[in-house]
Amino acid sequence: MQDKKSEISNNAASQRPRRRRRAPSTASDPAHLQFSRRLRVLRRQRGWSLEDLAAASAVSRSMLSEIERGNANPTLAVACRIAAAFGLSVGQLVDGGAASPIEVVRAGDPAHLYRSDEQCRIRTLSPLHLEKQVEFYEVTLRPEGALRSAPHYAGTREFLTVVRGKVGVESGEHRAELAAGDSAHYRADLPHAIVNLAAEEAVVFLVVSYPGGTA
């Protein structure tokens, strides 16, 4: 009788559903989080949607969304395709300079080229890997080119210094002309523009200051 009870007990134990082991979380992996943050910021800096990045990288939109939210850890092959879409190596994409108190933006870093067309060329000089309230740009205006912008968030201001050339600044209905060495600050929650008034390139440094953490 005892042997039969033992056999029944052993059979019951063997038939109990085994508890599945929970997959290890990637949330505490600093490298994974750094990749996710930098990917999100780089994509936004380029003005790309997830669909745009999916087309450029041959990685599905759903996978990119999971990676950006920190829910998926990309394989090396996927990371390489994503980095290549930005013209970077995986190391360049991941390296946000967090290991050093000094972060350098190199002149030839393609990740910092925000825009380049017949009107202007814009380089982002502020850190790409940080969510920030302040953005810093170098703007090169083509001869008689212009950078025209729709209103930003209420309370946004822009600060500008002319390095070379002669430019006009517009904010709503107001206008001002600036030469090399001049600076101005103005409301950027109105339609605004920086216009090259000469037949040669103009270079300005531009700081955009957002209210509260809306950048």
WOCORRA-V505574 format. One record per helix or strand of 2 or more residues. SS is the DSSP state (alpha for helix, beta for strand). FROM is the first residue (numbers start at 1). LEN is the number of residues. If there is no record, write none. Layout:
ss-><SS & SS>
from-><FROM & FROM>
len-><LEN & LEN>
This chain:
ss-><alpha & alpha & alpha & alpha & alpha & alpha & alpha & beta & beta & beta & beta & beta & beta & beta & beta & beta & beta>
from-><2 & 30 & 50 & 61 & 76 & 90 & 110 & 113 & 120 & 134 & 146 & 157 & 166 & 174 & 183 & 192 & 202>
len-><14 & 17 & 8 & 8 & 10 & 5 & 3 & 4 & 5 & 8 & 4 & 8 & 6 & 6 & 5 & 5 & 8>
